């Protein structure tokens, strides 16, 4: 027995913080479905979440007993299997709940799960495997091509579902791990440069200014870059700027509005802008101390959309106010800081990279989810780790946690 | 890859910095929303879920002089669509229209009134069955709010139509007026009659309640945070009208005929009954008048919405002769026993013209002249008064003004203001001959039945006549409009009054034109009149009644339009007056009203009654 639970104590503060967040999530889900006119189909999701929480703890216990060596060994097969699953999802996948229109879930024997979740972990392991086996840190754009491909494959498959929210997590994983592998920050920035170009291309003059700035940056970095790198970066920026308008035109009006309401929710206040308006109203009306647990009126009268899944943090803001928000963010901050700290303490590159990969995924999830409830970032369907309702997501997050604490433990073990 | 502890520490520092920066960014955003702008968002959240619902005040109850209820309120169902996005309201309206059986025209009219910030009143008098359907399928009709709201109920039906008037939605024009400052669109107000006259007093003060609605605008319950405000009912109106008398007049007035009956109480000039035929039932206006009914009321050639008692002006004919007599006595020109110089032999010459009379009355004194309705006598009275003085006095008695009754729309009677009247109309100054016409109730002299009644009140009293009012003591909340009419006083001695009354007494005595309208228990006196106007004969009877040995207790004027060539006031108007007077005087004393009232009733059915030879000496 002691052996079974002994590993829980690997990093008590981290596991404890995550457990607290999971319990907060359970309580918030209970509150979120506690409306004036409860929807019978979601009335008892908090019980289901509770069951999943128990399953997650069991999975955590089990996975945390898997040694790092096994993880290294299983990384590549798991990655390939993950890609196959993602591919299969596009063919036999179904939508569920709030993502009813997409193909994100696979049903197996009445059991429904999102292949993107294990694929994230597999991608982290695969990237860690690849990057840790290289003698040198990636120093130029050519060095990041392979890791980029490793992340881009699942990312592309997830985008095809389409699940923009989860796709962002792969971006977070890639950049966090490249960074930890020692890739120079300028390279990372240049790698990311086409994305702003894609957005800024909507105004030709602003886009032109941006391109000039990129070229100027390349000039400043001229002694650290190969010529082909500069060319590739410029080409990529031009390509992004060129496809932006055709890409925009292929979007459905509702998809365009999703992006436009980020700038001004009143563009479409009753449809795409509704979520962000009502979420901000809920959070703002919470004030400093909140309206009290179960008392949020925006939530109670169903003004809040997706209140038990993507917009659960709005309920936190409405019912517990700014103080509650700060406390919740402090827990998340602690978890993220702890992952960084464990990585910094890991002499083994594989362990550090895995920790940073998980950090990257969670950081994106937390920042984008919380940010969208307050209108800081555009609304994309991305859940809040441990708090949002979602069984397989909760389970896989705990599995990721198990891997994180295990690799950190094994590493410290090897050093000891 | 390079994995030196120092490198790791540096990277950890950068990663940590990014986390701190991101969390500070989020924290700042939440701080701005939750601490700096919290009150704005809280207000929005409140507006999101709170809706104010008006609680219309029950209109004031109206009771008659005996305390009988004339108008009160019963609970009715009103269906409202709560404010919300325009498209949503439209969709809901379309959904409820077939259930409420709204006509396409009504739906169109409602559609025009849709605004996102306003309640849409779809129906004010919805049946319980329809309300039940709406309630059962509540989720199909988001934003539909059903309330019981007081619904007006009138007693007396058509008998009271012209007195009570009717209700209707406030019009855009009315909203712009000073009177309706503070009123809001869609409010139901009095549009005619007493309902309009005493609108401010009857309206009451609407209350409100705050309810919470969910995202589908379904009402979830009352808002606990702030109590609502109950409605304050309108004030009670106590009428001088006798509802029973009013109903009785409605019953005895010939069904196919048009005309008016006005009954006043001589003690204070207040209105006992005011009836115009044909009438309408004010109940049809409750909950919004059906457009078909409204069109029918407006296109009816007999004009049921037209209140003949106060809006119709008619040549008073012979009923006017007592006015000439009273004015002459007031001026001191004649007295009780005056006999005019020219004998009546069927007419007289004046100014190159022969002025006819309906009979040969010989050397009649005033009493005989009134009793016989002698034109020749009154021609000479008129001449002695003289045109100028005649006009002056008649004007001072208000014969070209409204009485100032507390009902909207009273017409001014028509009477020349002075000699200029003829100059303006005919381009020449009037000759004294005009006085002859005016003296017998012809010429440019058209009076409302109410005006004639007011004048007869003076004869029933001491020569003075107060302004006739339906609500003698209005509540303080009533806005009493400045009336043009005023009380007035004729200088008539008791003896002179009795001479005039004796003359009128002879009309209903044996040998008088209205003898068949005489009553068993009451001394009914009066004056008949028939005026030819536009090929029609309008019949009048103006009179008063009281106990044989007492003062008159009721003054009644009946005017029946277009009675036909061979019928006069004595056969049409007089029986109405007689029966109404009998009813009023009997019920006032707690006596039963018999089937057979007038002498005519008895003669036509059971034969000559024993009381028909009435006591002498009065």
Interface residues (C-beta under 8 A of the other chain):
Chain A: X35 X36 X37 X131 X132 X134 X135 X136 X137 X138 X176 X179 X180 X181 X182 X185 X270 X278 X280 X281 X282 X283 X284 X285 X286 X287 X288 X297 X298 X301 X302 X303 X317 X321 X322 X325 X326 X329 X332 X333 X336 X337 X340 X341 X343 X344 X346 X347 X349 X352 X356 X359 X363 X367 X370 X371 X374 X375 X376
Chain B: X1 X2 X3 X5 X7 X8 X9 X11 X12 X14 X15 X16 X18 X19 X20 X22 X23 X25 X26 X27 X29 X30 X31 X33 X34 X35 X37 X38 X40 X41 X42 X44 X45 X46 X48 X49 X85 X212 X213 X214 X215 X216 X218 X220
